[in-house]
Amino acid sequence: MILVGLAAVLAVIIASLPASIVARFLPPAVRAEDFSGSIWHGSAGKIGVAAYDAGALEWRLHPAALLGMQVSADVHWVRVGFVVDAAVKIDRLGLTARDVKGGGPIEDLRDFGVAPGWRGTAGINFSELKSDWVKPLAAVGDIQVSNLASAQIGQGADLGGYDLRLAEGAIGADGSVTAQLTDTGGPLDAKAAIRLSTTEHTGMLSGTLKERPDAPAALLSDLEGVVQLRGRDPQGRIPVDLEFTW
């Protein structure tokens, strides 16, 4: 009974700790400000990673996980109009996120690698994301983008929607990522595979494109330039191989 009483007192003390105490445990490259609430259910209104604005975060911890030397929490992340919810577990082996769902305008993710001039709406749905802090270990789910457009392609015409899917086994032993890209409707019939190297920060997109009958004239003009370089296969599709760094 004494031990139970001491545990209850300790729980009350910890529960009364302010949310700002989380700042003491953040990596050097991460900063957090504008705290509210407690360590159990709190929020940080301003988060920065290196020199970039990483939005705001709200969390709700699950105390029972601490008995197993783990941190388990439901998190709600917001970056302007982009919102993501997930159940996160952190232990000595790394980080696991489940039921990762959300989305918003891709323009709000420019600080995270979205090139200027691109616009559209993205939806995220992953059953699992896992990392050992050095490289990804698992990723199962997809990212869907609708009303995608770029000022540099087809004079800003709507390029339609696309689905980037990571299936079981998409992450290799070395942390490399393989994903399948397909269109979900629009002026382009697209099918491609994307392979990313997390150690060399390089990627390769390999696939084919084919215009649909309702493709706008400006987009057809841009595609004609690609045809002049690559030609078409017997099915009339245009081969595409794009190597990039990230």
C-alpha positions in Angstrom: 0.0 0.0 0.0 2.9 2.3 0.7 4.4 1.7 -2.7 1.0 2.3 -4.4 0.7 5.5 -2.4 4.2 6.7 -3.4 3.4 5.8 -7.1 0.2 7.9 -6.9 2.1 10.9 -5.4 4.8 10.6 -8.1 2.1 10.5 -10.8 0.5 13.6 -9.4 3.9 15.4 -9.3 4.7 14.4 -12.9 1.2 15.3 -14.1 1.6 18.8 -12.7 4.8 19.5 -14.7 4.3 22.1 -17.4 4.5 21.3 -21.1 7.6 23.5 -21.5 9.7 20.9 -19.8 9.7 18.9 -23.0 12.1 21.5 -24.4 14.8 20.1 -22.2 14.8 16.8 -24.1 14.8 18.0 -27.7 17.7 17.5 -30.0 20.0 20.6 -30.6 18.5 21.2 -34.1 14.9 21.3 -32.8 13.5 24.3 -30.9 10.0 24.7 -29.5 8.2 27.8 -28.1 4.8 29.0 -27.0 3.9 26.1 -24.8 0.6 25.5 -23.1 -0.9 22.7 -21.0 1.0 20.0 -19.1 3.5 17.3 -20.0 0.7 14.8 -20.3 -1.6 16.9 -22.5 0.2 19.9 -24.0 1.1 21.8 -27.1 3.9 23.8 -28.6 2.7 26.6 -30.8 6.0 27.1 -32.6 8.4 24.4 -33.6 11.5 24.9 -35.7 13.9 22.3 -37.2 17.2 23.8 -38.2 16.3 27.1 -39.8 12.8 26.0 -40.9 9.3 26.6 -39.5 7.9 23.2 -38.6 4.5 24.4 -37.5 2.8 23.5 -34.2 2.3 20.3 -32.3 -0.2 19.0 -29.7 0.3 15.8 -27.8 -1.5 13.5 -25.3 0.8 11.0 -23.5 -0.2 7.5 -22.4 1.2 7.1 -18.9 1.1 3.3 -18.9 3.7 3.1 -21.6 6.3 4.6 -19.3 6.3 1.4 -17.2 7.8 -0.3 -20.3 10.4 2.5 -20.7 8.6 3.8 -23.7 7.0 7.1 -24.7 3.6 6.7 -26.3 1.4 9.6 -27.4 -1.3 10.7 -29.8 0.0 13.7 -31.7 -1.7 16.4 -33.8 0.6 18.4 -36.1 -0.3 21.6 -38.0 1.7 23.5 -40.6 -0.5 26.4 -41.8 -3.3 24.4 -43.6 -1.6 21.0 -43.5 -2.7 18.8 -40.6 -1.5 15.3 -39.6 -2.7 13.0 -36.8 -0.8 9.9 -35.6 -0.2 7.5 -32.7 3.6 7.6 -31.9 5.8 5.3 -29.9 9.4 6.2 -29.0 11.8 3.7 -27.3 15.5 2.9 -27.3 15.1 1.2 -30.7 13.6 4.2 -32.5 10.3 5.7 -33.5 7.1 4.0 -34.7 4.1 6.0 -36.0 0.8 4.2 -36.7 -2.5 5.5 -38.2 -0.8 8.5 -39.8 -3.6 10.4 -41.5 -4.1 14.0 -42.7 -3.4 16.3 -45.5 -3.7 19.8 -46.9 -2.3 22.2 -49.5 1.2 21.1 -50.7 2.2 24.7 -50.9 2.3 24.7 -47.1 5.2 22.2 -47.2 7.7 24.2 -49.2 10.1 24.3 -46.2 10.1 20.5 -46.4 11.1 20.1 -50.0 8.1 21.0 -52.2 9.5 23.1 -55.0 8.2 26.6 -55.5 5.5 27.0 -58.2 3.8 23.6 -57.4 0.3 23.5 -56.0 -2.3 20.9 -55.2 -3.9 19.1 -52.3 -2.3 16.0 -50.6 -3.8 13.3 -48.5 -1.7 11.1 -46.3 -2.7 7.6 -45.1 0.0 5.3 -43.6 -0.8 2.3 -41.4 2.9 2.3 -40.2 6.0 4.4 -40.4 9.1 3.1 -38.6 12.7 4.4 -38.1 15.8 3.6 -36.0 16.7 7.3 -36.0 19.3 6.7 -38.7 17.3 5.2 -41.6 13.7 4.2 -42.3 12.8 0.6 -41.4 9.2 0.3 -42.6 6.5 2.3 -44.4 3.1 1.0 -45.5 0.5 3.4 -47.0 0.1 6.0 -49.6 0.1 9.7 -50.5 -2.6 11.0 -52.8 -2.3 14.3 -54.6 -5.2 16.0 -56.4 -5.4 19.1 -58.7 -1.6 19.0 -59.1 -0.2 21.9 -61.1 3.1 23.7 -61.7 3.7 27.1 -63.3 6.5 25.5 -65.4 4.4 22.7 -66.9 1.5 23.2 -69.4 1.3 26.9 -68.5 0.0 25.9 -65.0 -2.7 23.5 -66.3 -4.3 21.1 -63.9 -2.3 17.9 -64.2 -4.8 15.7 -62.4 -4.4 13.4 -59.4 -1.7 10.8 -58.5 -1.2 8.1 -55.9 2.2 7.3 -54.4 2.0 3.9 -52.7 4.5 2.1 -50.4 3.6 -1.5 -50.0 4.9 -4.1 -47.6 8.7 -4.5 -48.2 9.0 -1.0 -49.7 11.9 -0.3 -47.4 15.1 -2.2 -48.1 17.7 -3.4 -45.6 19.9 -0.4 -46.4 17.0 2.0 -45.9 16.3 2.5 -49.6 12.7 3.2 -50.5 10.7 1.9 -53.5 7.3 3.3 -54.3 4.8 3.0 -57.1 3.3 6.1 -58.7 0.0 6.0 -60.7 -2.4 8.6 -61.9 -5.9 8.8 -60.4 -7.4 10.8 -63.3 -6.5 13.8 -65.4 -4.8 14.7 -68.7 -2.0 12.2 -68.2 -1.9 8.4 -68.0 1.1 7.9 -65.8 2.8 4.8 -64.4 6.2 4.9 -62.7 8.4 3.5 -60.0 10.4 5.8 -57.7 13.5 4.6 -55.9 15.2 6.7 -53.2 18.6 6.2 -51.6 18.5 7.5 -48.0 22.3 7.3 -47.7 23.2 9.1 -50.9 20.1 11.3 -51.0 19.5 10.5 -54.7 16.4 9.2 -56.5 15.3 7.7 -59.8 11.8 7.9 -61.4 11.3 5.4 -64.2 8.0 5.0 -66.0 5.8 6.1 -68.9 3.4 8.9 -69.8 0.7 9.2 -72.3 -1.7 12.1 -72.9 -5.4 11.6 -72.7 -7.8 13.0 -75.3 -8.8 15.9 -73.1 -5.2 17.1 -72.4 -4.9 20.9 -72.8 -2.9 22.2 -75.8 -0.2 23.8 -73.6 0.5 20.4 -72.0 0.6 18.6 -75.3 3.1 21.1 -76.5 5.4 20.4 -73.6 5.0 16.6 -74.1 6.0 17.0 -77.8 9.4 18.3 -76.6 9.8 15.1 -74.6 8.8 12.9 -77.5 11.4 14.5 -79.7 14.0 13.3 -77.2 12.7 9.9 -76.2 10.2 8.8 -78.8 7.3 6.5 -78.0 7.0 2.8 -77.3 4.7 0.5 -79.4 1.7 1.4 -77.2 2.3 5.1 -77.8 3.6 5.8 -74.3 6.5 8.1 -73.6 9.4 6.6 -71.6 10.5 8.8 -68.7 13.7 8.4 -66.6 14.4 11.2 -64.2 17.3 11.2 -61.8 17.3 13.7 -58.9 18.8 14.6 -55.6 16.9 15.5 -52.4 
